[in-house]
Amino acid sequence: MQIGCHGLVWAGTVEPDDVEKAVTKTLDAGFDLLEMPLFDPESFDVDAARAVLSAHPIAVSASMGQTADSDPHSEDPACVQAAERKLLAAIDVLEALGAQYFVGALYTELRKYEQPATRAARAHAVGVVQTAADRAAEAGITLGLEVVNRYETNLFNTGRGALAFLDEVDRPNVGVHLDTYHMNIEESDMAQPVLDCADRLVYVHVGESHRGYLGSGTVDFDGFFKALVRVGYDGPITFESFSTAVVHDDLSRMLAIWRNLWDDSEDLGAHANAFIRGRIRAAETIALH
């Protein structure tokens, strides 16, 4: 099991200097994996990132959320094609970096939709993910479809909804990506989605209800980590948190960061690493009872 940290905890871009900063800060905080946000994979400096990663003993993954001009479940064919191109470009980047996981809201633009998804829109999203999955399989990469809340997509918002979508995608290298921040909004509890998705759970985000320090909000982390241990989950667990102290204003507005709950990345990251490892260990000791 790899314990990781999202790159936006440390740096606001994926420019070479910020990639190096994120890698060193992630390692200094005790994490095993860096999750990089791929805003624009076609402009990403692969050679610079590869040079940094080759100099440091760290695993890497990447996440992405689609935008208005690249929404996989748009009714506009040009927009759907742009989404497909963006995912394929990102997979090329990850293959070059030796990453094993590509996760996030790969299937949707992140925004509040005003109506349910149409059958055609859903079919577009399924098709885009299938194309990306086939290319990812060639690169040895697993796709994790992040379950996000109702204010960020209209396709599915629960673990069970994600499983139904996966049945339509029907690709062995595509699984569920659960996020405690979103689960805390949409799910009935923090354990059942883990149990429901156990065999198809490939990636986990750990975030507090207000996206600040872990343990200072309302998320039932004890129940969540007990469930992870119970099903034998051994994939990546990545800490995610945002603050305008790091994140660019445009992205901050998209993520609705209207108040900052931290301004010290190093303290936040070290706390999160210890918190996650401590909760996992506590859950593991239940077997001794």
C-alpha positions in Angstrom: 0.0 0.0 0.0 1.3 3.4 -1.0 0.4 6.5 1.0 0.5 9.6 -1.2 -0.1 13.3 -1.3 -1.7 15.5 -3.9 0.7 17.9 -5.6 -1.5 20.9 -4.9 -0.7 20.7 -1.3 2.8 21.8 -2.2 2.7 23.8 -5.4 0.2 25.5 -7.7 1.5 24.3 -11.0 3.3 21.4 -12.7 6.1 23.6 -14.1 9.5 21.9 -13.6 10.4 23.9 -10.5 7.1 23.1 -8.9 7.3 19.5 -9.8 10.7 19.3 -8.1 9.3 21.1 -5.0 6.3 18.8 -4.8 8.5 15.7 -5.1 10.9 16.8 -2.4 8.2 18.1 0.0 6.2 14.9 -0.5 9.2 12.8 0.5 10.1 15.0 3.4 6.6 14.6 4.8 7.0 10.8 4.8 4.8 9.9 1.8 5.5 7.2 -0.8 3.7 8.7 -3.8 3.0 12.0 -5.4 -0.2 12.6 -7.3 0.3 15.2 -9.9 -2.6 17.3 -11.3 -2.5 17.2 -15.1 -4.2 20.4 -16.1 -2.9 20.4 -19.7 -1.0 17.2 -20.6 -0.1 18.5 -24.0 2.0 21.3 -22.5 3.5 19.2 -19.7 7.3 19.0 -19.7 7.8 15.3 -19.6 11.6 15.3 -19.8 12.0 17.7 -16.9 9.6 15.7 -14.7 11.3 12.4 -15.6 14.6 13.9 -14.6 13.3 14.9 -11.2 11.6 11.6 -10.6 14.7 9.6 -11.6 16.6 11.4 -8.9 14.2 10.6 -6.1 12.7 7.3 -4.8 9.0 8.2 -5.2 6.1 6.7 -7.1 3.9 9.0 -9.1 0.2 9.0 -10.2 -1.9 11.7 -11.9 -5.4 13.0 -11.6 -7.5 15.1 -13.9 -10.9 16.8 -14.0 -12.4 17.7 -17.3 -13.4 21.3 -18.3 -16.1 22.9 -20.4 -14.2 22.5 -23.6 -13.4 18.8 -23.0 -16.6 17.4 -21.3 -16.8 13.6 -22.2 -20.6 13.7 -21.8 -21.3 16.8 -23.8 -23.9 16.8 -26.5 -21.3 18.5 -28.7 -19.2 15.9 -30.7 -16.3 18.3 -30.9 -16.2 18.6 -27.1 -16.3 14.9 -26.7 -13.5 14.4 -29.1 -11.4 17.1 -27.2 -12.0 15.1 -24.0 -10.8 11.9 -25.6 -7.6 13.7 -27.0 -6.9 15.1 -23.6 -7.1 11.7 -21.9 -4.9 10.1 -24.5 -2.3 12.8 -24.2 -2.3 12.4 -20.4 -1.8 8.6 -20.7 1.2 9.3 -23.0 2.7 11.5 -20.2 2.0 8.9 -17.5 3.5 6.1 -19.6 6.7 8.2 -20.0 6.8 8.8 -16.3 6.3 5.1 -15.4 3.0 5.8 -13.5 0.5 3.0 -12.8 -2.6 5.1 -12.0 -4.6 7.8 -13.8 -7.5 8.9 -11.7 -10.1 11.6 -11.0 -13.2 12.9 -12.8 -12.0 11.6 -16.1 -15.5 11.2 -17.4 -17.1 14.6 -16.7 -16.6 18.3 -16.6 -16.5 19.4 -12.9 -19.5 21.7 -12.5 -23.1 21.8 -11.3 -25.4 20.5 -14.0 -28.9 21.8 -14.3 -30.5 18.6 -15.4 -29.9 14.8 -15.4 -27.5 13.4 -18.0 -29.2 12.2 -21.1 -28.8 8.7 -22.5 -26.7 10.1 -25.3 -24.5 12.1 -22.9 -23.9 9.0 -20.8 -23.1 6.9 -23.9 -20.5 9.6 -24.9 -18.8 9.4 -21.5 -18.8 5.6 -21.6 -17.2 5.7 -25.1 -14.5 8.2 -24.1 -13.5 6.1 -21.1 -13.4 2.9 -23.1 -11.1 4.5 -25.6 -8.8 5.9 -22.8 -8.9 2.5 -21.1 -7.8 0.6 -24.1 -4.8 3.0 -24.6 -4.1 2.8 -20.8 -4.0 -1.0 -20.9 -1.2 -0.8 -23.5 0.7 1.3 -21.1 0.1 -0.8 -18.0 -2.0 2.0 -16.4 -5.2 1.6 -14.3 -7.9 4.2 -14.6 -9.8 5.2 -11.4 -13.1 7.0 -11.9 -13.6 9.3 -9.0 -17.0 9.4 -7.4 -17.7 13.1 -6.9 -20.7 14.9 -5.4 -23.9 16.2 -7.0 -22.5 19.7 -7.4 -19.7 18.4 -9.7 -21.3 15.9 -12.0 -24.7 14.4 -12.9 -23.6 11.0 -14.1 -23.1 9.2 -10.7 -22.4 10.4 -7.1 -22.1 7.1 -5.1 -20.0 4.0 -5.1 -23.0 1.9 -6.4 -23.6 4.4 -9.1 -19.9 4.1 -10.2 -20.2 0.3 -10.3 -23.2 0.6 -12.7 -21.2 2.9 -14.9 -18.2 0.5 -14.8 -20.5 -2.3 -16.0 -21.2 -0.2 -19.1 -17.5 0.7 -19.6 -16.6 -3.0 -19.3 -12.9 -2.7 -19.2 -10.7 -4.7 -16.7 -8.3 -1.8 -16.1 -11.0 0.7 -15.0 -12.0 0.8 -11.3 -13.6 2.9 -8.7 -11.8 5.9 -7.1 -13.5 6.8 -3.7 -12.9 10.1 -2.0 -13.9 10.7 1.6 -14.8 14.3 1.0 -17.4 13.4 -1.6 -18.5 10.3 0.3 -19.2 12.5 3.3 -21.7 14.4 1.2 -23.4 11.7 -0.7 -23.1 8.3 1.0 -25.2 6.9 3.9 -22.0 6.0 5.8 -18.3 5.7 5.2 -18.0 1.9 5.3 -20.7 0.5 3.0 -19.3 2.0 -0.2 -15.9 0.4 0.5 -17.6 -2.9 1.0 -19.7 -2.5 -2.1 -16.8 -1.5 -4.3 -14.2 -3.8 -2.7 -13.3 -5.9 -5.7 -13.2 -2.9 -8.0 -11.7 -0.3 -5.7 -8.4 0.9 -7.2 -7.7 4.3 -5.7 -8.6 6.3 -2.6 -8.5 10.0 -1.8 -8.6 11.0 1.9 -9.9 14.5 2.5 -11.7 16.1 5.4 -15.3 17.4 5.2 -14.0 21.0 4.8 -10.8 19.9 3.0 -8.6 21.1 5.9 -6.7 19.2 8.5 -7.7 15.5 8.8 -9.6 14.8 12.0 -10.9 18.4 12.4 -14.1 17.9 10.5 -17.1 15.5 10.4 -15.7 12.5 8.3 -15.9 9.1 10.1 -12.4 8.1 9.3 -12.4 5.2 11.8 -15.3 3.5 10.0 -13.7 4.2 6.6 -10.3 2.8 7.4 -11.8 -0.2 9.2 -13.6 -1.0 6.0 -10.5 -0.6 3.9 -8.6 -3.0 6.1 -11.6 -5.4 6.2 -11.7 -5.8 2.4 -7.9 -6.0 2.2 -7.5 -2.9 0.1 -3.8 -2.4 -0.8 -3.9 0.3 -3.5 -2.8 3.9 -3.1 -4.3 6.2 -0.4 -3.7 9.8 -1.3 -4.2 12.9 0.9 -6.0 15.8 -0.8 -6.5 19.3 0.5 -6.6 22.8 -1.1 -5.8 26.3 0.0 -5.4 29.6 -1.9 -2.0 29.7 -0.1 -0.9 27.3 -2.9 -3.7 26.9 -5.5 -4.1 29.4 -8.2 -7.1 31.8 -7.9 -8.9 30.4 -11.0 -8.7 26.8 -9.7 -9.6 27.9 -6.2 -12.8 29.4 -7.4 -13.6 26.3 -9.4 -13.1 24.2 -6.2 -15.1 26.8 -4.1 -12.2 27.5 -1.8 -13.8 30.5 -0.1 -11.8 30.3 3.1 -8.4 28.9 3.9 -8.1 26.3 6.5 -4.3 26.1 6.4 -1.3 28.1 5.1 1.6 25.8 6.2 2.0 22.9 3.7 4.7 21.2 5.6 2.8 21.0 8.9 -0.4 19.9 7.0 1.4 17.2 5.1 3.3 15.8 8.0 0.1 15.7 10.0 -1.8 14.0 7.2 0.8 11.3 6.7 0.9 10.4 10.4 -2.9 10.5 10.6 -3.5 8.1 7.7 -0.8 5.7 8.8 -2.1 5.8 12.3 -5.7 5.1 11.3 -4.6 2.2 9.1 -2.5 0.7 11.9 -5.3 1.1 14.4 -7.6 -0.8 12.1 -5.1 -3.5 11.4 -4.8 -4.2 15.2 -8.4 -5.2 15.3 -7.3 -8.6 14.1 -5.4 -9.1 17.4 -8.6 -8.6 19.5 
